[in-house]
Amino acid sequence: MKPVKTKRGALQPTHLIAIILLITAIGIGIYYWQQSKVSKPPPPDRPSFIAIEPALVEETRRQKNMVYGGLPRTATQTKLLTLHNIGYYAGYSDDRHAPLWVAYRLDTLDFEHKLSRPKSFKIDHRTLSRIDPKDYSKSGYDRGHMAPNSAIATRYGKEAQLETFMMSNIVPQTPELNRRVWQRLEKLEDEYANRYGTLWVIVGPVFDEHIKTIGNNIEVPDAFFKILIDEDENGIRTMAFLIPQTVTGKEPIENFLTSINEIQKLTKLDFFWPLSDEAEARLESAVAAKLW
């Protein structure tokens, strides 16, 4: 039997398999090369919690466990009136006609309190500015709560809820911010308080050098900050947000994660000052990679 002759240059099965494997390898290589160009390296690991220091505990107790780490300090000459309320404390500026910071503590709900929303805001006669709710009329801005109505009402009761409607707790917010992003953030902190047992919050406006006002010289902020503080047996951790007035309202909350250092730079406020320098720098420089 004569052997079968093949034509010179014809592809053998082994040659075809080799070509297919080569093309596949090239394709895989191109894919991973493209991925390496667009993928960001993972952020460096950093501890979420820092140890609780005695000075921090002492200042928190001094403020009746309402303001975590003591009252925020200001690096400017702005004089602040500290307002002590049932469910929150506020550092109020009569010059800007607004609180520069508001702090409160939210504990886990033992049961559901059903309180109707108050129908009106009221003047806080402890302040010199005595802002009237009517000063916001036809301004295009909402009366934005710093200490939230619902979360305070469900933890501290009706009288505390009414205090959140004092104008010393109110700052101009765009409807897109107040009714959408801000509302979702308030809901998130309420959920965190129920999940983690206790949550402390520090919140306030951010102003720049371009002054815009509405009725009775109420200054309109450019943005707002909020700092969430969680404590457990591992220590404390924080999550900070910086949200501009220019939001559309559809943005994910995690888009606004920032560092406490950035907030301090913009507001000239100093938080967590009782901490040692090393611990304070570590806590305030961190930016949460994601929501808790």
Backbone bond lengths (Angstrom), bond angles and torsions (degrees), N, CA, C in turn:
res aa  C-N    CA-C-N  psi(-1)  N-CA   C-N-CA  omega(-1)  CA-C   N-CA-C  phi
1 M - - - 1.469 - - 1.520 108.59 -
2 K 1.331 115.51 127.46 1.447 119.83 -177.84 1.532 110.51 -81.08
3 P 1.374 118.16 141.48 1.474 120.66 177.50 1.514 110.77 -67.26
4 V 1.370 114.83 147.70 1.466 120.02 179.17 1.510 108.95 -76.82
5 K 1.294 116.77 127.72 1.463 121.22 178.90 1.534 110.21 -92.54
6 T 1.310 114.21 138.46 1.483 119.17 175.88 1.512 108.97 -104.25
7 K 1.333 114.51 152.02 1.457 120.02 179.47 1.527 109.51 -71.95
8 R 1.343 114.36 143.55 1.450 120.09 177.63 1.539 108.70 -62.50
9 G 1.337 117.79 133.79 1.470 121.98 178.04 1.501 114.06 89.17
10 A 1.320 119.84 -7.13 1.470 120.95 179.58 1.521 110.14 -73.76
11 L 1.372 117.22 143.47 1.470 122.74 -179.28 1.509 110.38 -74.64
12 Q 1.333 116.08 128.95 1.446 121.60 174.19 1.533 109.01 -88.44
13 P 1.337 118.75 155.98 1.478 121.19 178.47 1.516 112.41 -54.23
14 T 1.326 116.54 -38.15 1.469 118.66 -179.58 1.519 111.34 -67.20
15 H 1.343 115.29 -35.31 1.467 119.39 177.36 1.527 110.78 -65.32
16 L 1.321 116.29 -42.29 1.470 121.01 -178.65 1.526 111.12 -62.96
17 I 1.331 117.49 -42.36 1.475 121.67 179.00 1.527 110.31 -62.91
18 A 1.343 115.84 -40.93 1.462 120.30 -179.64 1.525 110.81 -63.22
19 I 1.349 115.88 -41.28 1.471 119.92 179.80 1.526 110.76 -64.48
20 I 1.347 116.47 -42.58 1.469 120.47 179.56 1.522 110.54 -62.04
21 L 1.334 116.52 -43.80 1.475 120.53 179.58 1.520 111.04 -63.92
22 L 1.340 116.90 -38.09 1.456 120.90 179.65 1.529 111.37 -65.79
23 I 1.346 116.25 -44.51 1.470 120.68 179.05 1.522 110.46 -62.56
24 T 1.349 115.99 -41.29 1.467 120.40 179.13 1.518 111.11 -62.44
25 A 1.322 116.13 -43.57 1.470 120.77 -179.91 1.522 111.19 -62.99
26 I 1.346 115.77 -42.15 1.469 119.71 178.72 1.536 110.67 -62.57
27 G 1.344 115.97 -42.27 1.469 120.39 179.57 1.515 112.35 -62.16
28 I 1.332 115.66 -44.15 1.467 120.34 178.86 1.532 110.30 -62.98
29 G 1.333 115.39 -41.53 1.467 119.58 -179.83 1.520 111.97 -62.77
30 I 1.346 116.31 -43.79 1.476 120.60 178.07 1.519 111.30 -61.95
31 Y 1.349 116.12 -41.67 1.473 120.03 -179.11 1.534 111.41 -59.90
32 Y 1.350 115.48 -50.20 1.464 118.92 -177.20 1.523 112.07 -69.85
33 W 1.334 117.36 -29.67 1.462 120.30 175.23 1.524 110.51 -64.86
34 Q 1.340 116.93 -42.77 1.464 120.67 177.47 1.519 111.59 -65.18
35 Q 1.345 115.84 -40.12 1.466 119.62 179.21 1.517 111.24 -63.08
36 S 1.334 116.49 -37.97 1.469 119.76 -179.03 1.510 111.63 -66.30
37 K 1.353 117.31 -26.32 1.460 120.60 -179.82 1.518 112.50 -79.42
38 V 1.337 118.67 -31.30 1.468 121.13 -175.90 1.513 112.53 -100.26
39 S 1.320 119.08 -22.06 1.452 120.91 -177.75 1.519 110.40 -80.25
40 K 1.342 116.89 136.58 1.452 121.68 177.58 1.522 109.19 -88.45
41 P 1.314 116.60 143.12 1.466 117.92 177.00 1.513 110.08 -64.90
42 P 1.328 118.90 148.67 1.451 120.73 -179.45 1.523 110.74 -63.46
43 P 1.346 117.84 145.00 1.457 119.98 179.74 1.522 110.65 -64.38
44 P 1.329 117.22 148.46 1.461 119.08 179.63 1.515 111.18 -62.82
45 D 1.325 116.11 143.82 1.460 120.20 178.98 1.522 109.58 -67.31
46 R 1.316 116.43 136.35 1.449 120.90 173.42 1.516 107.44 -142.66
47 P 1.310 118.16 143.36 1.455 120.24 -177.19 1.523 111.34 -62.74
48 S 1.333 116.73 138.88 1.459 121.41 179.63 1.516 111.84 -74.99
49 F 1.317 116.41 -34.03 1.455 121.15 -175.26 1.526 111.00 -108.68
50 I 1.344 115.86 150.29 1.460 120.59 169.20 1.521 107.36 -121.23
51 A 1.317 116.28 156.20 1.463 121.11 -177.16 1.522 111.00 -65.01
52 I 1.326 115.71 144.60 1.462 121.54 177.53 1.526 108.46 -81.66
53 E 1.327 116.59 125.20 1.460 121.24 -179.43 1.522 110.65 -98.41
54 P 1.335 117.78 147.11 1.477 121.45 -177.16 1.521 114.25 -54.65
55 A 1.333 117.67 -38.84 1.474 120.33 -178.90 1.525 111.24 -63.33
56 L 1.339 115.96 -35.65 1.465 120.40 178.87 1.525 110.12 -67.38
57 V 1.322 116.16 -42.75 1.466 121.52 177.99 1.522 110.74 -62.07
58 E 1.322 116.42 -43.18 1.465 121.04 -178.22 1.524 111.72 -63.12
59 E 1.332 117.28 -44.00 1.471 120.10 -179.89 1.522 111.22 -68.12
60 T 1.327 117.36 -34.08 1.465 120.31 177.43 1.529 109.90 -65.52
61 R 1.319 116.87 -43.41 1.467 120.71 177.68 1.525 111.55 -64.83
62 R 1.321 115.53 -36.36 1.465 119.74 179.89 1.530 111.51 -60.23
63 Q 1.332 115.23 -31.55 1.467 120.64 178.25 1.532 111.08 -95.98
64 K 1.317 116.00 27.61 1.468 123.43 176.50 1.528 112.20 55.55
65 N 1.333 114.99 34.20 1.459 122.17 175.83 1.526 112.95 64.35
66 M 1.335 116.08 20.60 1.460 120.35 -178.60 1.534 111.72 -97.96
67 V 1.328 117.26 -36.82 1.465 122.44 -179.15 1.520 107.93 -113.49
68 Y 1.325 117.30 113.28 1.461 119.79 -175.05 1.527 110.48 -72.31
69 G 1.345 115.33 124.62 1.461 120.58 176.66 1.505 114.62 81.48
70 G 1.330 118.38 9.57 1.463 120.60 179.13 1.512 112.81 94.68
71 L 1.331 116.00 167.11 1.457 121.27 -179.15 1.527 110.59 -64.40
72 P 1.337 118.09 134.05 1.467 119.58 175.84 1.526 110.77 -58.59
73 R 1.311 115.86 141.02 1.464 121.20 177.35 1.524 109.37 -97.91
74 T 1.331 116.41 153.89 1.460 120.66 178.08 1.512 109.89 -114.26
75 A 1.342 115.17 137.46 1.464 120.94 -178.28 1.526 111.95 -87.36
76 T 1.316 117.90 -2.35 1.458 121.66 -179.34 1.526 109.70 -104.06
77 Q 1.332 115.10 -179.38 1.455 120.98 179.26 1.529 112.18 -86.12
78 T 1.334 115.79 4.67 1.463 119.86 -179.22 1.522 110.39 -62.49
79 K 1.322 115.95 126.72 1.462 120.77 177.68 1.524 109.37 -88.50
80 L 1.315 115.38 130.57 1.455 120.40 -179.32 1.523 109.98 -115.39
81 L 1.311 114.90 138.93 1.457 122.40 174.66 1.522 107.10 -97.10
82 T 1.335 117.05 119.28 1.464 120.25 179.19 1.525 109.20 -83.54
83 L 1.315 115.97 118.77 1.458 122.31 -178.79 1.528 108.74 -104.74
84 H 1.340 115.68 119.92 1.465 120.91 179.71 1.524 109.20 -98.25
85 N 1.321 115.55 116.15 1.456 121.41 178.60 1.528 109.44 -116.71
86 I 1.310 116.29 172.91 1.466 119.89 -177.16 1.518 111.23 -63.62
87 G 1.331 116.38 -45.47 1.459 120.44 -173.35 1.507 115.49 -108.48
88 Y 1.337 118.29 -1.53 1.461 120.05 179.88 1.526 110.17 -164.47
89 Y 1.340 115.75 159.56 1.463 122.90 172.64 1.524 107.25 -114.03
90 A 1.327 116.56 153.24 1.455 120.25 179.03 1.523 110.54 -140.01
91 G 1.336 115.70 142.98 1.457 122.05 172.01 1.515 107.37 -103.36
92 Y 1.337 116.35 101.37 1.465 121.02 -169.18 1.529 111.18 -98.83
93 S 1.343 115.34 136.63 1.460 122.12 177.32 1.528 109.36 -107.95
94 D 1.333 115.66 113.34 1.468 119.05 175.52 1.521 111.48 -70.66
95 D 1.350 117.62 -22.56 1.463 120.34 177.82 1.528 111.35 -68.64
96 R 1.315 116.56 -42.56 1.471 120.64 -179.34 1.519 112.33 -93.35
97 H 1.334 116.98 -7.31 1.468 122.42 -179.11 1.522 111.29 60.36
98 A 1.326 115.08 40.37 1.470 119.82 -177.99 1.524 109.29 -160.62
99 P 1.330 117.62 156.21 1.470 119.76 170.87 1.525 108.99 -73.38
100 L 1.336 117.59 138.51 1.464 120.51 175.61 1.523 110.84 -89.82
101 W 1.335 115.99 -21.42 1.463 120.69 171.88 1.523 108.94 -152.62
102 V 1.312 115.18 150.58 1.466 123.36 174.02 1.527 106.45 -136.51
103 A 1.318 116.74 135.07 1.471 120.53 -177.15 1.521 109.80 -130.97
104 Y 1.334 116.17 143.17 1.464 120.61 179.36 1.525 110.38 -156.64
105 R 1.326 114.81 166.57 1.469 121.95 178.78 1.521 108.93 -122.85
106 L 1.318 115.99 133.10 1.457 121.69 177.44 1.520 109.16 -114.97
107 D 1.325 117.23 121.32 1.451 122.15 176.50 1.524 109.71 -98.40
108 T 1.317 116.08 170.76 1.457 120.73 177.38 1.527 110.07 -65.83
109 L 1.312 115.99 138.82 1.466 120.25 177.94 1.526 110.40 -73.57
110 D 1.318 116.63 127.54 1.468 120.95 175.51 1.520 110.86 -80.25
111 F 1.322 115.78 -34.31 1.457 121.14 176.71 1.523 107.87 -156.20
112 E 1.293 116.78 165.88 1.455 122.04 -176.32 1.525 110.93 -82.27
113 H 1.332 115.99 117.65 1.464 121.30 175.30 1.526 107.92 -91.11
114 K 1.293 117.35 128.14 1.457 121.00 179.32 1.521 108.80 -108.93
115 L 1.340 115.16 100.34 1.457 121.39 179.58 1.518 108.44 -121.75
116 S 1.308 116.56 132.07 1.457 120.22 179.12 1.524 109.68 -73.17
117 R 1.314 115.80 151.76 1.461 121.39 -179.90 1.528 109.63 -70.37
118 P 1.341 118.67 132.09 1.472 120.56 176.06 1.520 111.35 -57.41
119 K 1.303 116.10 148.77 1.463 120.57 -174.71 1.524 113.63 -85.68
120 S 1.334 117.52 -14.70 1.461 118.52 -175.59 1.523 111.79 -147.99
121 F 1.327 115.47 157.88 1.453 123.43 172.85 1.526 108.19 -92.31
122 K 1.337 116.18 166.06 1.465 117.61 -179.36 1.523 111.09 -142.74
123 I 1.319 115.39 154.32 1.457 123.10 178.35 1.531 109.19 -68.85
124 D 1.336 115.92 140.11 1.461 120.50 173.76 1.530 107.69 -98.42
125 H 1.315 116.65 105.88 1.466 121.49 -175.32 1.525 112.67 -76.75
126 R 1.313 118.01 -1.38 1.460 120.54 172.96 1.525 111.26 -75.96
127 T 1.326 117.46 -19.55 1.459 122.05 -179.17 1.522 110.39 -92.50
128 L 1.325 116.42 156.57 1.465 120.87 175.99 1.521 110.99 -78.80
129 S 1.338 116.44 -33.05 1.473 119.82 -176.81 1.517 112.71 -71.27
130 R 1.332 116.43 -31.50 1.469 122.19 178.13 1.540 111.78 45.27
131 I 1.311 114.71 58.71 1.462 120.23 -179.66 1.526 109.66 -62.79
132 D 1.325 114.82 135.67 1.461 121.69 -179.82 1.530 108.97 -100.01
133 P 1.322 118.77 141.76 1.470 120.12 177.26 1.523 112.73 -54.17
134 K 1.331 117.14 -30.03 1.458 121.09 -178.96 1.528 112.23 -67.54
135 D 1.334 116.95 -18.04 1.463 120.02 -179.59 1.525 112.17 -64.72
136 Y 1.330 117.43 -16.69 1.461 122.25 179.26 1.531 112.13 -92.19
137 S 1.298 117.76 -8.65 1.467 121.46 -174.17 1.532 111.40 -58.92
138 K 1.315 115.96 131.98 1.466 124.33 177.25 1.528 113.00 57.12
139 S 1.326 117.15 25.45 1.470 120.75 -179.82 1.522 112.11 -87.64
140 G 1.336 116.48 -18.63 1.458 120.57 -174.81 1.515 112.73 88.07
141 Y 1.333 117.19 -1.78 1.462 121.61 -179.34 1.527 110.70 -114.62
142 D 1.335 114.76 145.62 1.463 120.71 173.96 1.521 109.84 -81.16
143 R 1.321 115.01 157.99 1.468 120.43 170.54 1.534 106.51 -82.91
144 G 1.305 116.03 97.60 1.458 121.42 -172.91 1.517 112.56 -87.35
145 H 1.332 116.04 122.71 1.465 121.49 177.29 1.533 110.72 -71.50
146 M 1.328 116.70 137.23 1.453 121.21 168.23 1.532 108.47 -89.59
147 A 1.332 118.46 -61.58 1.467 120.16 168.88 1.524 106.82 -78.15
148 P 1.333 118.82 123.09 1.467 121.45 -171.24 1.524 113.10 -72.83
149 N 1.306 114.95 142.47 1.466 122.11 179.20 1.526 111.97 -58.62
150 S 1.317 117.31 -59.05 1.464 121.47 -171.03 1.522 112.92 -65.63
151 A 1.337 117.15 -48.77 1.462 120.30 -176.34 1.527 111.53 -63.26
152 I 1.326 117.22 -38.81 1.471 120.35 178.44 1.520 109.97 -70.66
153 A 1.329 117.14 -42.33 1.470 120.97 -178.99 1.520 111.67 -60.11
154 T 1.333 116.86 -42.77 1.460 120.22 -175.53 1.522 112.86 -75.91
155 R 1.336 118.02 -16.36 1.469 120.50 177.73 1.525 113.54 -101.30
156 Y 1.349 116.40 -32.21 1.459 119.23 -170.46 1.538 114.46 -120.24
157 G 1.323 117.92 -8.06 1.453 119.52 174.21 1.520 115.12 99.08
158 K 1.336 114.42 -178.16 1.459 122.48 -171.66 1.526 113.09 -63.82
159 E 1.326 117.41 -45.53 1.466 119.48 -178.02 1.525 110.87 -63.13
160 A 1.334 116.13 -40.34 1.461 119.99 177.50 1.522 110.84 -65.03
161 Q 1.324 116.87 -37.88 1.461 120.60 177.38 1.522 110.61 -61.17
162 L 1.316 117.62 -43.89 1.464 121.24 -180.00 1.525 111.31 -60.97
163 E 1.341 116.31 -33.36 1.466 119.44 179.74 1.528 111.80 -68.11
164 T 1.339 118.01 -25.52 1.466 119.28 176.84 1.524 111.56 -70.49
165 F 1.328 117.01 -14.48 1.465 121.36 178.90 1.524 112.25 -96.05
166 M 1.339 117.24 8.13 1.457 119.79 171.08 1.523 108.44 -75.21
167 M 1.313 117.08 144.01 1.457 121.08 -174.69 1.523 112.89 -68.25
168 S 1.316 117.93 -11.55 1.471 120.81 174.46 1.520 111.63 -74.36
169 N 1.339 117.17 -7.03 1.466 122.92 177.18 1.523 111.70 -107.81
170 I 1.326 116.63 7.26 1.461 121.47 -170.18 1.528 110.86 -116.68
171 V 1.348 115.70 139.10 1.460 122.63 178.84 1.530 108.26 -138.63
172 P 1.341 119.10 143.58 1.471 120.27 -179.74 1.528 112.49 -60.84
173 Q 1.334 115.86 127.48 1.463 121.95 175.66 1.529 109.11 -131.59
174 T 1.322 116.28 144.30 1.457 119.36 174.41 1.528 109.04 -66.75
175 P 1.326 118.17 150.04 1.472 119.99 178.31 1.526 112.68 -57.45
176 E 1.340 117.11 -36.32 1.468 120.34 -179.02 1.524 111.12 -63.90
177 L 1.319 116.37 -35.49 1.461 120.12 177.46 1.523 110.85 -77.63
178 N 1.321 117.02 -53.73 1.462 122.03 -172.44 1.520 112.82 -61.96
179 R 1.315 117.04 -43.99 1.464 120.61 -171.55 1.528 113.57 -91.71
180 R 1.309 116.77 -7.68 1.466 119.86 -177.63 1.532 112.22 -123.37
181 V 1.324 117.26 -81.48 1.469 119.72 -174.90 1.530 111.12 -61.84
182 W 1.323 117.10 -47.03 1.466 120.82 -177.77 1.526 111.24 -63.57
183 Q 1.312 115.96 -39.93 1.463 120.29 178.81 1.521 111.17 -64.03
184 R 1.329 116.99 -40.86 1.465 120.27 178.49 1.528 111.69 -66.84
185 L 1.341 116.42 -35.88 1.455 119.85 178.47 1.532 111.03 -68.30
186 E 1.327 117.09 -38.41 1.466 120.62 175.92 1.532 111.24 -63.74
187 K 1.311 115.96 -38.65 1.461 119.64 177.38 1.525 110.92 -65.55
188 L 1.338 116.45 -38.64 1.457 120.92 179.90 1.523 111.30 -63.93
189 E 1.337 117.55 -44.77 1.466 119.48 -178.69 1.527 110.95 -67.01
190 D 1.326 117.26 -32.23 1.465 121.17 175.30 1.521 109.93 -63.22
191 E 1.332 116.74 -43.61 1.470 121.45 178.23 1.528 110.84 -64.24
192 Y 1.324 117.22 -41.04 1.459 120.89 179.20 1.527 111.27 -62.71
193 A 1.323 116.99 -41.00 1.464 120.56 179.44 1.524 110.48 -60.67
194 N 1.314 117.07 -41.26 1.465 120.59 178.61 1.529 112.02 -71.88
195 R 1.316 116.75 -30.09 1.465 120.41 -178.14 1.529 111.92 -79.82
196 Y 1.336 116.93 -41.47 1.465 120.46 -172.70 1.527 113.98 -101.88
197 G 1.316 118.02 -4.56 1.464 120.25 175.54 1.506 113.33 102.17
198 T 1.315 118.63 -52.48 1.455 123.75 176.73 1.518 108.43 -148.85
199 L 1.325 115.30 140.73 1.459 121.13 177.56 1.522 107.99 -135.15
200 W 1.332 116.19 132.91 1.467 120.96 172.81 1.522 108.70 -102.59
201 V 1.332 115.39 147.42 1.465 120.24 -177.54 1.535 109.14 -135.97
202 I 1.342 115.53 137.86 1.467 122.08 169.99 1.516 106.53 -125.36
203 V 1.331 116.69 130.19 1.461 121.10 -171.69 1.526 109.39 -142.25
204 G 1.329 117.05 154.70 1.455 119.08 176.96 1.513 112.92 177.75
205 P 1.330 116.72 177.36 1.467 122.36 -179.41 1.523 111.68 -88.01
206 V 1.333 114.67 161.97 1.461 122.64 174.57 1.524 107.68 -124.52
207 F 1.331 116.78 124.49 1.460 121.99 179.69 1.524 109.70 -113.25
208 D 1.334 116.51 149.20 1.461 119.30 170.39 1.524 109.30 -115.49
209 E 1.338 116.90 -169.82 1.474 120.05 -174.38 1.527 113.05 -75.54
210 H 1.340 117.48 -13.17 1.465 120.74 179.56 1.531 108.85 -89.55
211 I 1.317 115.68 104.95 1.462 120.53 -172.63 1.526 110.87 -88.90
212 K 1.320 114.23 126.89 1.463 122.18 173.36 1.519 107.59 -127.02
213 T 1.333 116.32 134.96 1.465 119.56 -177.05 1.521 111.35 -128.67
214 I 1.322 113.81 159.71 1.471 120.68 168.86 1.530 106.93 -117.58
215 G 1.326 118.80 -169.70 1.459 122.95 -173.64 1.515 114.79 -42.99
216 N 1.319 117.01 140.73 1.464 124.60 178.36 1.529 111.72 62.84
217 N 1.354 116.13 32.49 1.466 122.45 176.00 1.530 113.59 56.79
218 I 1.313 116.98 36.02 1.463 121.00 174.80 1.520 107.77 -78.65
219 E 1.340 117.05 119.91 1.452 120.47 -176.88 1.529 110.90 -77.82
220 V 1.322 115.44 136.02 1.465 121.78 -178.75 1.527 108.85 -92.59
221 P 1.327 118.45 122.80 1.474 121.01 179.49 1.527 111.69 -70.17
222 D 1.320 114.81 158.66 1.463 121.05 175.06 1.529 111.13 -90.30
223 A 1.326 115.37 -24.64 1.462 120.45 -178.29 1.525 108.95 -160.58
224 F 1.327 115.54 178.17 1.465 121.79 178.14 1.523 108.49 -137.21
225 F 1.333 115.41 148.69 1.456 120.50 175.53 1.521 109.92 -117.46
226 K 1.309 114.80 156.43 1.462 121.25 173.17 1.520 108.08 -149.24
227 I 1.330 116.10 130.75 1.463 122.69 179.20 1.524 108.40 -118.73
228 L 1.322 117.03 124.11 1.454 122.95 176.97 1.525 108.81 -102.61
229 I 1.340 116.87 136.44 1.461 121.77 -177.84 1.516 109.13 -126.73
230 D 1.328 115.45 124.74 1.465 122.26 179.50 1.522 108.27 -119.23
231 E 1.321 116.52 137.90 1.462 121.57 -179.09 1.526 109.63 -129.17
232 D 1.345 116.03 136.87 1.463 120.24 171.58 1.522 108.88 -150.68
233 E 1.323 117.08 -164.76 1.467 119.83 -175.50 1.527 112.47 -64.91
234 N 1.351 117.68 -18.03 1.461 121.01 178.55 1.522 112.92 -81.68
235 G 1.342 117.22 -17.72 1.457 121.58 -176.86 1.521 110.39 130.92
236 I 1.329 116.84 -143.38 1.468 121.17 178.54 1.530 109.56 -124.46
237 R 1.323 114.39 152.65 1.449 121.56 173.22 1.522 107.79 -139.47
238 T 1.311 116.14 157.60 1.459 120.29 -178.45 1.524 110.27 -133.21
239 M 1.327 114.23 158.68 1.456 122.01 173.07 1.530 106.85 -139.23
240 A 1.329 116.14 123.73 1.462 120.64 -173.80 1.529 111.24 -116.61
241 F 1.333 115.43 143.52 1.467 122.51 179.56 1.523 109.87 -127.88
242 L 1.327 115.52 144.97 1.461 122.61 173.90 1.526 106.99 -133.35
243 I 1.345 116.30 113.87 1.467 120.86 -170.84 1.531 110.31 -122.55
244 P 1.333 118.53 119.18 1.467 120.92 -179.95 1.525 111.60 -76.19
245 Q 1.323 114.49 159.48 1.468 119.93 177.77 1.525 111.82 -69.70
246 T 1.323 117.42 -15.46 1.468 121.43 -172.50 1.526 113.79 -86.04
247 V 1.329 118.24 12.40 1.465 119.90 -178.82 1.527 111.29 -64.01
248 T 1.324 115.54 154.67 1.460 120.41 173.96 1.527 110.78 -86.49
249 G 1.330 115.23 -20.91 1.460 120.68 -178.42 1.515 113.30 102.30
250 K 1.324 117.55 -12.54 1.460 121.58 -176.55 1.532 112.45 -96.96
251 E 1.325 117.63 -7.43 1.455 121.08 -174.41 1.534 112.11 -67.93
252 P 1.341 117.51 143.58 1.465 120.21 172.56 1.524 110.01 -65.07
253 I 1.315 117.12 144.55 1.457 121.47 -177.72 1.528 111.35 -60.75
254 E 1.332 116.90 -36.03 1.466 119.90 -177.03 1.529 112.87 -64.47
255 N 1.343 117.42 -15.35 1.467 120.42 175.93 1.521 112.02 -62.55
256 F 1.324 117.54 -19.63 1.455 121.36 -171.76 1.533 113.12 -107.16
257 L 1.320 117.35 13.19 1.459 120.50 176.68 1.525 110.05 -64.80
258 T 1.320 116.31 138.89 1.458 121.60 -178.30 1.521 109.15 -149.53
259 S 1.325 116.30 -173.38 1.468 120.79 176.59 1.529 109.54 -102.61
260 I 1.315 115.98 156.32 1.467 120.90 175.04 1.521 109.37 -65.62
261 N 1.320 117.07 -32.90 1.470 120.30 176.91 1.522 111.37 -57.26
262 E 1.327 116.42 -42.68 1.468 120.40 -179.99 1.523 110.36 -64.14
263 I 1.314 117.44 -41.05 1.462 121.07 178.31 1.526 110.54 -64.39
264 Q 1.318 116.74 -42.71 1.467 120.18 179.84 1.524 111.37 -63.59
265 K 1.328 116.41 -38.39 1.467 120.65 179.35 1.524 111.29 -62.60
266 L 1.325 116.46 -38.99 1.468 120.86 -176.66 1.525 113.12 -81.02
267 T 1.328 116.72 -32.65 1.471 120.37 -174.52 1.521 113.68 -99.36
268 K 1.340 117.04 -15.79 1.473 122.31 -174.35 1.521 111.69 62.87
269 L 1.334 116.59 24.10 1.459 121.70 174.01 1.520 109.25 -97.71
270 D 1.315 116.48 153.34 1.468 122.06 179.68 1.524 108.39 -121.94
271 F 1.344 116.39 114.92 1.450 122.39 179.71 1.530 110.14 -103.10
272 F 1.309 116.80 156.22 1.469 123.03 172.86 1.529 113.14 55.24
273 W 1.336 116.03 30.73 1.461 121.05 -179.01 1.538 113.95 -62.51
274 P 1.351 121.76 -22.48 1.469 118.60 177.06 1.530 114.26 -69.23
275 L 1.341 118.02 -15.60 1.461 120.59 -179.07 1.529 111.46 -67.44
276 S 1.310 116.33 154.57 1.461 120.42 171.31 1.528 108.67 -63.05
277 D 1.331 116.65 156.35 1.467 120.61 -175.74 1.520 112.15 -56.76
278 E 1.333 116.38 -42.51 1.466 120.39 -178.01 1.523 111.42 -64.82
279 A 1.342 116.44 -46.39 1.464 120.27 -178.85 1.526 111.02 -67.46
280 E 1.329 116.62 -39.84 1.466 120.22 179.86 1.526 110.54 -63.89
281 A 1.327 117.02 -44.45 1.466 120.53 179.78 1.519 110.99 -62.25
282 R 1.313 116.11 -39.91 1.470 120.68 -179.25 1.521 111.20 -67.09
283 L 1.321 116.61 -42.70 1.461 120.99 -178.30 1.522 111.18 -69.40
284 E 1.324 116.65 -44.02 1.459 120.68 -170.31 1.520 114.04 -84.15
285 S 1.319 117.87 -14.19 1.471 119.94 178.86 1.519 112.38 -89.74
286 A 1.334 117.14 -16.13 1.468 121.30 -175.28 1.527 111.94 -73.55
287 V 1.307 115.48 142.39 1.468 122.47 171.80 1.526 107.18 -118.63
288 A 1.319 117.22 122.43 1.462 120.70 -179.40 1.532 109.62 -59.73
289 A 1.323 116.67 131.56 1.468 121.04 -179.63 1.522 111.61 -71.90
290 K 1.345 116.14 -25.45 1.447 121.01 -179.34 1.529 108.28 -161.01
291 L 1.320 116.91 173.57 1.454 120.93 176.42 1.516 109.28 -68.81
292 W 1.310 117.95 153.65 1.464 121.72 179.25 1.523 110.35 -64.22
